[in-house]
Amino acid sequence: MKLTHRQAVITMVASTLMWSIAGVVTRHLEQARGFEVTFWRSFFTMLSLMVILPVLHGSDLKSKFQQGGKTLWVSGLCWSVMFTAFMMALTMTTVANVLVTMAVGPLLTALLARMLIGHRLAFRTWVAIAVGGVGIAYMYADQLNFNDMKQVTGMLVALFVPAAAAVNWTLSQRAQAHGQHVDLVPAVLIGAMISSLITLPFAIPLQATTWDIGLLATLGLVQLAIPCSLAVVCARYLTAPEISLLALLEIIFGILLAWWGAGEVPAKSALLGGSLVIGALVFNEWLSLQERKQSQLNQLPLT
């Protein structure tokens, strides 16, 4: 699959739109709740990837599992945490709270990369981390109600998603820095398998209706398997800052879809705190992109 830059941008936007449907679809479930929701979505993601990955990799897929080693399996474990925590959080708090909490992911990744692999952070990134932290702290403080701890618990569970993503991304960069060219795409399949196995015992007795299973099968295929595969392809044609900026569209799309399709009006604290987080990320990534462009211009030969 070969794309132009413009086609890659359009494909990435389409991927974020598919990622963002989880909240609104979950709100229309009839009987499935908690761990059962997570189980069915992960299960159908696994089935979908069992078809998609052989198409993408062909006969090389088996060798990629064999060559991946510990890095591949740790990455798969990170994916399983993301799959499980995301759906569990959606059953505890609002879509807006979950998505805004996840927006802190790039900042956590920057901090973890600084601590574990020595990546130096620009001053603008430290400022973005501080502003994003204020936004998240404000949102959590406003939601702190000891008479309804379910909201706060849901946001705390949602934090596992960006934390696992930060570990996953740092792991990938560390492997590349040590000359380990590991294809981590099959790790998504491993993550779906682990998530299914872990949540199944807690999901029993299964109470999902036929309608529920249809919705969760749609999430497994359309909300995870397809967009994750497309995003991997887009990463070959887009820079990391471009990917980061485009990925933020998931938050905007997700909140709007839950508002429009499920009548879930976001709290003022979520909008304000989320604006601080997203604004800090956009500003940081925009400056980073400008610096890269300027560096490329400086390297052009003078005529």
N, C-alpha and C positions, 0 to 999 in steps of 0.2 A: 504494500500500500504506500504509494508515493503522493505527497501533498506539496502544494506551494505554500508559502508563508500565510497567505490570505486564507487558503483552505484549512490550514492547521488552526488558525485563530477561530474560524467559524466552527470547526469540529470541536474545539475545546469549549467554546461557549455552549454548544449543544450538549456536551458531556456534563457541564455544571448544571444545566437545566434538568438533565436526567437525574443527577445526584440529588437535586433539591426536592424531588417529589415525595421523599420518604415521609416527611411530616404530615402532609395533607392526606396521603393514602392511609397512613396509620390511624388517623382520626376517623376513618370510615369503616374500621373493623367492627364486627358484631360481637364475637365471643372471645377471640384470641387476646391474651394479655401477657405482659411480662416476658418470662423466659420462652414461652411458646412462640411469641412474635419473633424473637431473635432466632429461635431454632428454624422455623420455616423459611425465613429470609435467607439465612446462611445455607440451609439445605438446597434451596433452589439456585442460589449463587453457585454452589459447588457443582450441581448438575449442569448449569449453563456453561461454566468454565471447562467442564470435561468435554464439551463440544467445541467451544471457541478456541481454547489453547492448542489442540491438535491442528486446527485449521491454520492458526498463526505460525506454529513452529514445525508442524509436520513430524517427520521421524526424529528431529533433534530434541523433542520434548523430553524423552526418557533420559538422554544424556545430560540435559540441563538439571534434572533432579539429582543425578548421580554426582555431578561436578559442583553443585551448589554448596555442599557441606554444611557446616554449622551456621554459616551466615544466612543461607537460604531458610533454614528452619527457625532461626531466631526472628527473621523477618516475617515468616509465616505466623509465628506466635504474636508478633505485634499486630498483624492484620486481624487475627482472631480477637484480640482485645478491642480493636477499633470497631469491628462488626458487632461485638456483644455489647459494649458499653454504649454505643450510639443508640441502638434500639431500646435498651433498658432505660436510658435517660429520657427518651421520647415518651415513655409510658409514665414518667414521674413528673415532668415539668413541661413547659410550653416549648413549641418549636423554636420560637425566637430565642429563648434562654439557651437551648442546646446549641443552636447555630452560632450565636455570638460567643459562647464559651469556646467553641471549636476554633474561632477566629484567632485565638491566641497561639495557635500552632506554629506559625512561622517564627514568632518571637521565642517560643520554647526551643525550637530547633536551633536558632542562632545561639542561645545560651548554652545548650548542650554541646553543640559543635565547638564552642569556645572552651568548654571545660574538658572535653574528652579528646578532641583532635587538634586543639590549639589554634582554631580559626580566629584570627583577629577581627574584632568588631569595630566598625566605624562609629564615630561619635553619634552620627544620626541614628544608628541602630540602637544605641543605648538610650537615646531620647525616645525612640519609638517604643522600646520595651517599657520605659517608665510611664509613658502616656497610656499605653495599652494596659498596663497593670492597674493604673488609676481607674480606667474604664471598667475592667473586670471587678475590681474591688467595690466600686460604686454599685454595680449591678447586684453583686452578692449581698452587700450590706442592706440594700433596699428590699431584697427578697427575704431577709432573715426574719422569720416569724416563727417563734417557738411553738405557736399553735398549729402551724402548718409546715413542718420540717420536710415534707415530701418534696416541695419545690427546691429547697436548698440541697437536699440529697440528690435530686435529679441533676442539678448543675454540677455537683461534685463528681457524680458518675460520668457526666459528659466530659470532665477534665481528663479522664483516662484516654479519650480519643486523641486530642492533640499531643498528649504526653507520649502515647505509643507511636504516633506518627513521627514525632521528633526523634525518638530512638531509632525508628525504621530508616529515616532519611540520613541520620548521622552514621548509622551502620553501613549504609550504602556508600557514603562518601569515604568512610574509613577503609572499606574494602578496596575501593578504587585507589586510594592513596598508597595502599600496600601492594598494588599491582594485581589484585584479585578481580578479574573481570567476570563477575558473577551476574547472571541474568536473574533478577529478582521478580520477574513477572509471575513465574509459577508459584511464588510465595503467596499470592492472592488466593490461589486454589487451596494451598495448605491451610491458610487462615480460615477459609470457609469450612473446611473439614473439621478443624479443631473446634471452631465455634459451634458447629452442629453437634459434635460429640459431647462437648461440655454442657450445653444447655438442654439436651434431650432429657436427661434424668429429672431435671427441675421443671420441664414442660409437661411431664406426664401427671395427670391424665390429659391427653390432648382434647381440647374443646373447640378448636377452630371449625367454623362452618365452611361449607363449600365456597361461599362468597369470600370468606377470610383467606382461604388457601389460594384462591384466584388472585386476590390482591397481593399477597405475600410472594406468590410466584412471579408476579409482575415486577415487584421490587427486586427479587433475586436476579432477574434477567435484565430489566430495563434500568433499574436504579444502581446496580453494582457491576454485574458482569460486563455489559456492553460499554458503559462509560469508562470503566477502569481500563479495558482493553484499548479503547480509543485514545485515552489520555496517554498511555504508554507510547502509542504511535506519534501523537502530537509532540511529545517530549523530544523527539528526534529533530524537530524543525523549529521549535520555539526555545528561547533562552529561559533560564530559571526565573528571572524577574517577571517575564511575560506570563509564565505558568502561574506564578504566585498571585499576580494581579487578576488574571482571569478566573482563578479558583475562588476568589472572593465573591464572585457572582452567585455562587451557591447560596450564600447567606441571604443575599437580597432576594433571589428567586424563591428560596425556601420560606422566608417570612411572608412574602407577598402571596404565595400559593396557599399557605395555611390561613392567611387572613381572608383571601377571596374564596377558597374552596371549603374551609371548615369554620369560618367565622371566628377564628382565634386572633383577637386583637392583641398585638404585642404591648407589653407594659411600657410605661414611659421610661423606666430605668433601663429596660432592655434596649430601647431605641437610643437613649442618650449614651449609655455605656458602650453599646455596639458601635455607635458613631465614632467614639474616641478610639476604639480598637481598630476599626476599619480605616479610619482616617490616618492613624499612625502607620499602619501597614502600607497603605497606598502611597503616602508621602515618602516613606523609606524606600519602597521598591521603585518609585518613580525617580528618585534621586540616584539610586543605584543604576538604573537603566541609562540615565543621562550620563553618568560617569563612564559606563561601558562604551557608549557611543562616542564620547569625547576621546577616550583612550584609543578607539579604533581609528578615529580621524587623525590623531597625532601620529599613528603608525604608518599612515599613508605616505608614499614617497612624494617629495616635492618635485614639481615639474616646471 
